[in-house]
Amino acid sequence: MCKMMSTFPAKPGLRHGVSDWRGNNQQLSATAQHERHVSSAIRQEGRSLRNETNCQTSWDESDTSRRLGDRVWDVARWKDVLETCALKVDEEMEALTLTKDKTEQALAATAVPLEVSTECLTLREGRRGHELVMDPVEEQLKKEVELIERVQQSLQQHIDQAFEQLCVLQETRHQLTNDLQNKMDALDIDMSCLSLTTKSPQISLKTNPTRIPPGSSTSQEWVQFSQFNVNRAQEAMQASQQIRENMNLSRAQLQNELETQRRATEFALRKRNHNEEQSRDELQWQIRNTEEEMAEMEGDIQGLDADLQAKTASLKLAHTRLETRTRRLGMDLCRDEVQHGLVAEVQQLEATIQVLKQKLSEAQNSLQRMKLHHSHMLQDLSRKQEALSLEQRSMSTRTRLTSTSTTDRTAVPLVPLANSSGRSNLQLLAQ
């Protein structure tokens, strides 16, 4: 058996000694111990890292949620500010539109007074002769026309200014609406982000989520933008309020001026009408007295003519007597008392006839002058009647002013102004 063992072939390869074997075992034990130590350290570090990262992640999520909550509050606050400002802009636009409509009505109401004043001036141009005078009525009518034209120009300027301010308010309202809509969209987005959790099904990894989108603004720029829109709207509303106050004040002042001028014109017209009536009555009285005087003068002329004829007959008688007595003969052809009496009678009759002729001529001339003046007075009376008729037509025409002023006091329904989106009230749909 020993022989057989001695003949068993040896295994080929390197043979290690016991020391090597022991060293290898020690090396394995040391390495295992070292790896366990490293593994234990890594496990401790991993646990610590897990705890730290879990805390950090939880803190970051909580801080982000807090920041989102704060942001939602800020956006909601600015949304309320913009909504309130937009509502005030709508109210101011409606108030300015109402004032503008009243001013347009006041402007339209000046058309009738201008037409009436122009018609009165045209009517009074129909006066003739000495009745065509530059009297206080014409002066007041011209002043009234100038005042109405100035009032129309002033009111039109106020209307144009109000229209321009309405355009500014519309633009401001449009900016507020856009900003408000963006705030509402941002509020919906942030609230949606605030409602997301790690268990939400719609979360996923995104490509380059930390990129800065084009057109991004800073927080300061965001606040400044909304503050600028609000400030601009407030400035526009203040300007609109000032315009409304100016329009109301100017409209009241101009209406007072028109009313004052209307009363002054009508007073001058009534006074002129009264003076013309007095002048007409005076002229009619003069015409009647002149006609009576003419009738009496005609009678006196007839009497003077009859007396002249009678005196002529008496003169013929005296002449005949004197001529007949010249046929006496001899000493009987003497200048006796009869001769002296006849001569004196002839002289007296001739002087009387001459005086009567002169007086008759004066009476006839006076009658002719009275007839001529009577004709002139009749013509002037006709002109006065025409002028008085024109004045009365002017007064009748001006009654349209009182009826118009009474009508203007009635309320006129107005159409409410629509905002830039076509709605009378602020109505923005929540997302």
Order of alpha helices (4+ residues) and beta strands (2+ residues): alpha-alpha-alpha-alpha-alpha-alpha-alpha
